[in-house]
Amino acid sequence: MSPAAEKDYAVQMRGISKYFGAFCALNNVQLSVEKGSIHALLGENGAGKSTLMNILYGLYQADTGEIIINGQRENIKNPNTAIKLGIGMVHQHFMLVEPFTVTQNIMLGMEKTRFGGIMDEAATRVEVQELSQRYGLYIDPDAKVEDISVGMQQRVEILKALYRGAEILILDEPTAVLTPQEIGELIHIMRKLAEDGKTIIIITHKLGEIKQSADYCTIIRRGVYIDTVDVQQVDETQLASMMVGREVKLTVQKEAAHPGPAVLDIQDLTVEDSRGIDRVRKLSLQVHAGEILGIAGIDGNGQKELIEAIMNMVPAKTGKILVQGKEIQNHAPADTLDAGVSTIPEDRHKHGLVLDFTVAENFVIENFKKVPYSSRGILNLKEIRSHADELIEKFDVRPAGCAPNPVRGLSGGNQQKLIIAREVDNNPHVLIAVQPTRGLDVGAIEYVHKALIEARDQGKAVLLVSLELDEIMDVSDRIAVIYNGTIVDILEAAGADENHIGLLMAGGKKE
């Protein structure tokens, strides 16, 4: 890090250690963040990044170490103390009241009042608009949170922190749920905040975004401080190696596909949303054994409804969905599983896990009625535990030995690894992967891509849905471009042009 006097640091954390029982989450970690900078905190899933920032924000208390804010040693007992010190945090999973408006969420707990103690929402609304315009966080102050996009909800969280006087802003995995367009907008917003003197700390594992946005980067590996670097002086490969502790291949390694017959056959499928609007429109698509078919498209063009119809979570209005020649549309979700279709869902909390169940229970949640996990209605807990321990080791779910613990205690990335392990272990005919690497670090992404390619090479039909165009182009054998609920073109991935695909995704015509 460039030399600077102590007074030039907004945040210094020295010798921070944190234990959860016998597990050491952080061991003598250091962090120094210059005022007015964008500072990335890089590490694998479970490395301790969020734990360190939760200590800074007062959600956890360090077992050892000291925290210095703007040159003064502070005892941050809780988030209220952090807020008074000018520290704000935007969590990976937003903390908003969905039926409330944007203004009501921002003022919640800090309501302005006028004479007689009457709440003055109008005054807050004006202040929200001023903050919004000042930092380019354009948002409708009267919109209900439940009606706005995830990217807009993130802006509300940032505005909420700024409204409370944040000069130091912590963003936990800020791009994990954003579209490529929203990521570009967020980076622009962060730069504008830094130019105005705010200090930004971003928890991330996305190397390209660090290179685009950050001034400095501190790397933590398995709870231990590794280094702090000037981002302009290192490349992505060096960052990846420091993060993982080994050389990481940032490009996907795979042989040419040898596709067989169509396993998943979708014919003239139309699917409505909850308002009765057609979101999938006479869509036809085939996925063959031994291939990865990627669906490329801007979010909201029918991908969600397509996957929900395949999984029988919503009915098909018209058309057919066949797996190995047998129709499965408009059956029960369990019938889809029985037909040999496994899914890595987009939202791991809503559709992938039961957060209060243990890790071991979540591994068998789709198969707990089957031998050897139960017999005559009695669970075989020893077999369930043994199965979990095997998958934990094979898929590097951390921490090791977490089988008896509640799954909500795992980091987001390790929760995602659990789901991938479970669905691949089901040995399906069709594997549907929806945003499978969202929230994962480069080492885990490398593993997931290998798992998808291995499934393909074992003869499975793999349907990949991702908003990351780079991922679609790198992993897929064929690319189907979806726009306005229908497939507008299908291209061979080898030699596909990114600009052409982008044009099709935006509604442009085929060449």
Protein Blocks (a to p, Z undefined) as FASTA:
>chain_A
ZZddfklpmbdcehiacdehjbcfbghiacdddehiacdddddehilpmmmmmmmnopac
cfbdcddeehiacddfbfklmmmnopacddfbdcddfkbcfklmmmgopaccdehhiacf
klmmmmmmmmmmmnopaccfkbcfklpcfklmmmmmmmmmmmnopabdcdehkllmccfk
lmmmmmmmmmmmmmnopacddddfbfklmmmmmmbdcddeehiafbdcdfklpcfklmmm
mmnopacdfbdcdddddddddfbdcehiacddfkopafbghiacdddehiacdddddehi
hmmmmmmmmnopaccfbdcddeehiafehiafklmmmnopacddfblmlmmpcfkbcfkl
mmmmmmmmpcfkbgehiacfklmmmmmmmmmmmnopacehilmpcfklpcfklmmmmmmm
mmmmnopabdcdehklgoiafklmmmmmmmmmmmmmnopacddddfblklmmmmpmbdcd
deehiafbdcdfehpafklmmmmmnopacZZ
